[in-house]
Amino acid sequence: MITAIAITAVVAYAIWAHNRLVDGRNRIGNAWAQIDVQLHRRSDLVPNLVATVKGYIAHESEVLEAVAEIRRQIDAAGNDVSARVAAEDDLARSLGFMVSRAEAVPQLRASDNFLILQEELRTTENRIGFARQHYNDSVMRYNVMIATFPTNLIAGLFAFKPATMFSAREEVM
């Protein structure tokens, strides 16, 4: 009788732990999807921003070309979180550089279209920051679950792997 109770308890714990790990993995997927929505929103702003700025900072064509190349890298990264994070970080830095160059042009600073795009970009960057924080919190909780005893036994048995944090690199400019 005691053996049957012990086996039932172990099986019940294993089922509970497995379901908790699946829930954590799914929460990470959902959190990444929320980041992805905001990253696509930012990416959709890029052509309009480039078009608005292009005539005013034509001498900065290498910046505009870099932005286009980074967008291609983002598409190529697909679902690879590490590659995507690196490319998105490069895009954020390039956009920041482009906007700071554009702000030095008085006619562009006075353009309503540029000001609207600049505010949209600022709002989107804030949304990305909040979504990244939520994602990293989800990753941290999940990674703690798969690393702590005795849940780590279930995680190992069912091949749950640690998730990757979305961390921005240091600013280079």
C-alpha positions, 0 to 999 in steps of 0.5 A, spaced: 500 500 500 505 504 501 509 503 495 503 504 491 502 511 494 509 512 493 509 510 486 502 514 485 505 520 488 512 520 484 508 519 477 503 525 479 509 529 481 512 527 474 506 529 470 505 536 474 512 538 473 512 536 465 506 540 465 509 546 468 515 545 464 511 545 457 507 551 460 513 555 461 516 553 454 509 556 451 509 562 455 516 563 452 513 562 445 508 567 447 513 572 449 517 572 443 511 572 439 509 579 442 517 581 441 516 579 434 510 583 433 513 590 436 520 588 431 515 587 425 512 594 427 519 597 427 521 594 421 515 597 417 517 604 420 524 603 416 522 604 409 518 610 411 523 613 415 529 612 410 524 615 404 523 621 409 530 622 411 534 620 404 533 626 400 536 630 406 542 626 408 544 623 401 551 624 403 550 619 409 548 613 404 552 608 407 548 609 413 541 608 409 545 602 405 547 599 412 539 599 414 537 596 408 542 590 409 540 589 416 533 588 414 536 583 410 539 579 416 533 580 420 529 576 415 535 571 414 535 570 421 528 567 421 527 564 428 534 563 430 533 568 437 541 569 437 542 571 430 535 575 430 537 579 437 544 581 434 541 583 427 535 587 431 540 590 435 544 593 429 538 595 426 536 599 433 543 602 433 543 604 425 536 607 426 538 611 432 544 613 428 540 615 422 535 619 426 541 623 430 544 625 423 537 627 421 536 631 427 542 635 425 538 638 419 533 644 420 528 643 414 528 635 416 527 637 424 521 641 422 518 636 417 511 633 420 512 627 417 519 626 420 516 628 427 511 623 426 515 617 424 520 619 430 515 619 435 512 612 432 519 609 432 520 612 440 514 609 442 515 602 438 522 602 442 519 603 448 514 597 447 520 593 444 523 594 451 517 592 455 516 586 451 523 584 452 523 584 459 517 580 459 520 575 455 526 575 459 522 574 465 519 568 462 525 565 460 528 566 467 522 562 470 523 557 465 530 556 466 530 556 473 525 550 473 529 546 468 535 547 473 532 546 480 531 539 483 527 535 482 524 538 476 531 538 473 530 530 473 523 531 469 526 536 464 532 532 463 528 526 461 524 529 456 529 534 453 527 541 455 533 545 454 534 552 457 532 558 453 536 564 450 535 571 453 534 577 449 539 582 451 541 588 448 549 589 446 553 595 449 552 601 445 558 602 440 556 610 438 
